[in-house]
Amino acid sequence: MPPDLFHELACSPAIVCGVDEAGRGPWAGPVCAAAVILDQANIPAGLNDSKKLTEARREALFPLIMATADVGVGLVSAAEIDALNILQATYLAMNRAVAALKQQPALALIDGNRAPKLACATQTIVGGDGKSLSIAAASIIAKVTRDRLMTRLDHAFPAYGFARHKGYGTAAHAAALRQHGPCTEHRRSFAPIKALLA
């Protein structure tokens, strides 16, 4: 079953946004959250959980979502992740994303089973990026935004292969870390980086 508007329509006519994040697991780079309020009369075809879409499909859907929806993006840096911890950093990214929307939503539908305190009511949906079209759109925006950022960071720090693995803990990334040590974009509070620095 593809995602639908069941949860959004249940709150009609209240304004509802979908919220999702990308980049909780990587060893490097920011965590990125997106909040999306869809125009229910103008929804791009083919929205789904970003993990079920090819990179090319995500890239094609990104400008369509940006052109038709109210979109907010929140980024939290590696240094902030180290200062806060990854859960609190993810919550901060979600707050920044919702705050960046042009409209104030009455409700935020959040992928997962835990929600941050936001300026509006929240409702968690486990597997929400595959159930709610708003969350699916947010998952695409968050993933594409973060992937593009990691590709840019690859130019600044070419030794690590960020464009290929996007900061995730691959064998090639671990080898580059052993050879070069961490850069400013590495999350020093994460176990593999912490072990290297010990």
N, C-alpha and C positions, 0 to 999 in steps of 0.2 A: 504493500500500500504506500503510495507516495504521500508526502506531507500535504496537509490541507489547512483550511481556515477554521476548523471546529472550535479551537480554543479562543481564537480572536473573535469569532461571531458570538460566542457565549457571553461576551462582555459588551457587545454592541449596545448603544452607539459610542461607548467609551473608547478613547484612543489607547491602543495596545501596541507595545513594541516587543520584538523578539531580541534576545540577547544571547550571544555565544562568544567563546574565546578561542584563540589559537596560541599554542606555544607554552603550555604549562610544563611540558616534559623536557624540552631541549636544555643543553648545557650552556648555551650562549644566546644572546640577543634578548629583545624585550618579550613580554607577554602582551598580546593584543586582544582587545575585546571590541565587538561591534554591537550597536543597537540599531534596529531597523523598524520603522513604521511603514508598512506597505500601503500603497494606494490600491485598495481592494478592487477597483475597476480597471487597474492597469498593472497586472502582475506578470513579470517576465515568465515565459514558459520554461519548464525544465528545472525549476528550483528544487534542490534536494540537499541532504546532508553533504557538506563539502567533501567528506572522505569517500563518498560514493561517486564523485564526479572526477573526470580527468582534469589535469592542470589546464588543458586547452579549453575545456568546457567552463571551468571556473573563471578563467580569464575572459571568456566571451560573455558570461553572465554579469561579471563585475560592473562594466559600464552601464548595462541595462538596469541593474538595481540602483546604481547611483543616479541615473537619469529619472527614475520613476518613483523612488521612495525617499523618505526622510531618513538620512543615515548619520549616525554618530560613531566616531572611532575613539578608543582610548588606548594609549600605550603606557606601559610601565617598564622602565629600563632595568637592565641587569643589576645595576647598583641599588635601585629601589627594591628589587626582588631580594637581594642580599640583606637589606636593612629590615625588611618586613616579614619575609617568608613567602613562598609561592602562593599559598592560599589567599593571604591578605593582599598580595600584589594583584592577584586575579580579580578580587573584589574591587580594588581600587581602579583597575582598568575598566571594569563594568560600570562603576560610578562615573568615570570620565566619559565613557561612551554615551551613557544616557544623558549626561549633562550637555553633551555636544549636539543633541537633537534640537531641531528648530522648534518642535512642539513638545509640550510637557505631557508624557503619557500618564494615564491613570493606572496602568498595570504593565509590568514587565514580565514576559514569559521567559524563563531562564532554563537553558539546557542543563540537566543534571539534577542532583537531589539536595543541593545546598545553595542558598541565596544570600547575597550581601544585603545589608540595609541600604536601600535606595531612597530617592526623593519621592518614589511612588510605591504602590503596593507591588508585591512580587508573587509569582507562582512558578514553582519548579516543575519541570517535565523531564523525567528520565528518558533519554533517547529523543529529546525534543527536536533535535536537528533533522530527524527523520519523520517527525509527526506534525510540526507546526511550520507553515510556510514562512512566517516571520523569523523564526529561529534559523531555519534553513538559509534564508537570505543573509542573516547575521553571520552564520558560520562561513559562508562564501566570502563575505567582505573581510572578516577577520583573517581568514587563511590567506587570501590573495594579498592583503595589505602587508601581513607579516612576511610572506615569502618574498615579496618585492623588496622589502627592507633588508632582509638577509642577503639578497643578491647585491644590493648596494653596499652592504658591509663587507661583502667578499672583495670588492674593489679596494676598500680601505685596509683590509687584513687578508691578503691573498693566500697566506700560508695555510689557512685552516679549511678551505673548501666549503665555506658557508653557502655558496650558491647551489652546491650539490645536495648537502644534507640539511641545510636550513638550521644548523646549530644542534641537531639531534645527535645522540651518542653513538655514532657509527664507529667501526674499527678504524677507518681512515681519519676520523676526527680525533680519536684517542691517540693514534700514532702522531698526528700533527701536534697535539698537546704535549706529548712526551718530548718531542723534538724542540718545540719552540716555547713551551710554557704557555700560560693563559694570557689573553689580551684583555683590554678594558671591557670587552663585550661578554666575557665569560662570567658565569654565575658562581662566585667563589664559595657560596654557601652550599652548593650542590656537592654530593659525596665524591664523585670522580675528580672534581677540580680541587676540593679540599684535600683529598689524598695526595694529589700531585704537589700541593704546596707544603704539605707536612714534612 
